[in-house]
């Protein structure tokens, strides 16, 4: 895939403590042969490369206007062949909605679905292993807080992602 036609992905970057926890859990539990990227919370899975200037402008505008969103990590959910942390954040939901409106003509079917913020720490694992991990994690889970510190833009290359931009939150508004 050439640089100019690689689809774009938008994720949320976390505070250092939350990222260290999520990424350690992902490295420990995600099948190594499939784990090409760090722990992340995906806001958009596939935006067209041709719209990169508009995507960049929207991300910069939102990040400059908005303060760092707080998030509650409220539980886990089972994905059939893996587990993810479930995130609640009205601020993050509002950001996702505003960006969805701006990106509406370009949204994939996956990105048109209701937003369920989460951080996947295991996926595509054998069913028995996935069920065992979910039970173990569920039994030990204690809710915690995290903060979003930036929007991250990536180019999808069929496996690894290439970093394409960082947009730190610097505003003083929840919007």
C-alpha positions as CSV (number, residue, x, y, z in Angstrom):
1,X,0.0,0.0,0.0
2,X,1.5,3.3,-1.0
3,X,1.8,6.2,1.5
4,X,-0.8,8.2,-0.3
5,X,-3.5,5.6,-0.3
6,X,-3.0,4.0,3.2
7,X,-6.3,4.4,5.2
8,X,-6.2,6.6,8.3
9,X,-6.9,5.6,11.8
10,X,-7.6,8.0,14.7
11,X,-6.9,6.9,18.3
12,X,-6.8,8.5,21.7
13,X,-3.5,8.7,23.5
14,X,-3.5,8.1,27.3
15,X,-1.7,9.6,30.3
16,X,1.5,7.7,31.1
17,X,0.2,5.6,34.0
18,X,-2.9,4.4,32.1
19,X,-0.9,3.7,28.9
20,X,1.7,1.7,30.8
21,X,-1.0,-0.4,32.4
22,X,-2.9,-1.0,29.2
23,X,0.2,-1.7,27.1
24,X,1.7,-4.1,29.6
25,X,-1.6,-6.0,29.7
26,X,-1.8,-6.1,25.9
27,X,1.8,-7.3,25.6
28,X,1.2,-10.0,28.2
29,X,-2.1,-11.3,26.7
30,X,-2.4,-10.4,23.0
31,X,-1.1,-13.1,20.7
32,X,2.5,-12.0,20.0
33,X,2.3,-12.8,16.3
34,X,-0.7,-10.4,15.9
35,X,0.4,-7.6,18.3
36,X,1.9,-5.1,15.9
37,X,0.7,-1.9,17.7
38,X,0.6,-0.5,21.3
39,X,-2.5,-0.4,23.4
40,X,-5.0,2.1,22.1
41,X,-8.6,3.3,22.0
42,X,-9.8,3.6,18.5
43,X,-12.0,6.6,17.6
44,X,-12.1,5.9,13.8
45,X,-11.0,2.7,12.1
46,X,-10.8,3.7,8.5
47,X,-10.8,7.2,7.0
48,X,-9.8,7.8,3.4
49,X,-6.2,8.9,2.8
50,X,-7.4,11.4,0.2
51,X,-9.1,13.3,3.0
52,X,-6.0,13.6,5.2
53,X,-5.8,17.4,5.1
54,X,-9.4,17.7,6.3
55,X,-8.9,15.0,8.9
56,X,-5.7,16.7,10.2
57,X,-7.5,20.1,10.4
58,X,-10.4,18.6,12.4
59,X,-8.2,16.8,14.8
60,X,-6.1,20.0,15.4
61,X,-9.1,22.1,15.9
62,X,-10.8,19.8,18.4
63,X,-7.5,19.2,20.3
64,X,-6.8,22.9,20.5
65,X,-10.3,23.6,21.8
66,X,-10.8,20.8,24.2
67,X,-9.1,20.0,27.6
68,X,-7.9,16.5,28.3
69,X,-10.9,14.2,28.7
70,X,-11.2,12.2,31.9
71,X,-12.3,8.6,31.6
72,X,-13.6,5.9,34.0
73,X,-12.4,2.4,33.3
74,X,-15.5,0.7,34.6
75,X,-15.1,-3.0,33.8
76,X,-14.2,-5.5,31.2
77,X,-16.2,-7.1,28.4
78,X,-15.7,-10.5,26.7
79,X,-15.3,-10.3,23.0
80,X,-15.6,-14.1,22.2
81,X,-11.9,-14.5,21.6
82,X,-10.5,-11.8,23.8
83,X,-11.1,-9.2,26.5
84,X,-11.2,-5.4,26.6
85,X,-11.5,-2.7,29.2
86,X,-14.8,-0.8,29.0
87,X,-14.4,3.0,29.1
88,X,-17.0,5.6,30.1
89,X,-16.5,9.3,29.3
90,X,-19.1,11.9,28.3
91,X,-16.3,14.2,27.1
92,X,-14.9,11.5,24.9
93,X,-18.3,10.6,23.6
94,X,-18.9,14.3,22.7
95,X,-15.6,14.5,20.9
96,X,-16.4,11.4,18.9
97,X,-19.8,12.7,18.0
98,X,-18.4,16.0,16.8
99,X,-15.7,14.4,14.7
100,X,-18.3,11.9,13.3
101,X,-20.4,14.8,12.1
102,X,-17.4,16.3,10.3
103,X,-16.2,12.9,8.9
104,X,-19.8,11.7,8.0
105,X,-19.3,11.4,4.3
106,X,-16.2,9.2,4.7
107,X,-17.3,6.9,7.6
108,X,-17.0,3.2,7.0
109,X,-19.8,0.9,8.1
110,X,-17.8,0.0,11.2
111,X,-17.3,3.7,12.1
112,X,-21.0,4.4,11.7
113,X,-21.9,1.9,14.5
114,X,-22.6,3.2,18.0
115,X,-19.3,4.2,19.8
116,X,-18.3,1.8,22.5
117,X,-15.0,3.1,23.8
118,X,-12.7,0.3,24.9
119,X,-9.1,-0.8,25.0
120,X,-8.5,-4.4,23.7
121,X,-5.9,-6.4,25.6
122,X,-6.6,-9.7,24.0
123,X,-8.2,-10.7,20.7
124,X,-8.1,-13.7,18.3
125,X,-6.9,-16.0,21.1
126,X,-8.1,-19.6,21.4
127,X,-11.6,-19.7,22.9
128,X,-10.6,-21.6,26.1
129,X,-7.7,-19.3,26.7
130,X,-9.8,-16.2,26.1
131,X,-12.5,-17.4,28.5
132,X,-10.0,-18.2,31.2
133,X,-8.3,-14.8,31.0
134,X,-11.6,-12.9,31.1
135,X,-12.7,-14.8,34.2
136,X,-9.3,-14.1,35.9
137,X,-9.4,-10.4,34.9
138,X,-13.0,-10.0,35.9
139,X,-12.4,-11.5,39.4
140,X,-9.5,-9.1,40.1
141,X,-10.9,-5.9,38.4
142,X,-10.9,-2.7,40.3
143,X,-12.3,0.4,38.5
144,X,-9.8,3.2,37.8
145,X,-9.5,6.6,36.2
146,X,-7.5,7.5,33.1
147,X,-7.0,10.7,31.1
148,X,-6.8,11.2,27.3
149,X,-3.9,13.5,26.5
150,X,-3.9,13.6,22.7
151,X,-5.4,12.5,19.5
152,X,-3.2,10.2,17.3
153,X,-3.3,9.8,13.6
154,X,-2.0,6.6,12.0
155,X,-1.7,5.1,8.5
156,X,-2.8,1.5,8.3
157,X,-0.3,-0.7,6.5
158,X,-2.1,-4.1,6.7
159,X,-0.4,-5.0,10.1
160,X,1.8,-2.4,11.7
161,X,0.5,1.2,11.8
162,X,2.7,4.2,10.9
163,X,2.4,7.2,13.1
164,X,1.2,10.2,11.1
165,X,0.4,12.9,13.6
166,X,-0.1,13.9,17.3
167,X,-2.6,16.4,18.5
168,X,-2.3,17.2,22.2
169,X,-5.3,18.5,24.0
170,X,-4.6,22.1,25.0
171,X,-8.0,23.8,25.4
172,X,-9.9,24.8,28.5
173,X,-13.3,23.5,27.5
174,X,-15.0,20.2,27.7
175,X,-15.8,20.7,24.1
